[in-house]
Amino acid sequence: MNSQYGWIPDKTCENYYKKLVDKLFKIIPLKEENADTVEVYIQDLIYELVGNDDVFFLSNDDSRVIDIVSILQSIKNEDMSHAEYRRAIFKCITLTNQLCEIVVSGG
């Protein structure tokens, strides 16, 4: 995949997106445990995703990065039920997997 810093191998990108999915999953136990760090953790993910968009040129015509960031912002700011934030996290994971498919397929 081409980036603003040059070519990044597709396998490297694929591995990164798998790691990002793991980071999204981690929100669930942090929320369940009412961890003091959950809001900062989510904010760090938001920064990472916004930075990724700049590096990988992903959202030219694709709103998925914005969708993920918006969902994470909502999880961070709103008092959601257990079912609501789990559903929101799984939606983020689905969108992240879709972005990974785009990167790996080159399209």
Secondary structure, DSSP 8 states (H G I E B T S, - for coil): -EETTEE--HHHHHHHHHHHHHHHHHHHHHHHTT-TTHHHHHHHHHHHHHHHHHHHTTTSS--HHHHHHHHHHHHHHS---HHHHHHHHHHHHHHHHHHHHHHHHT-
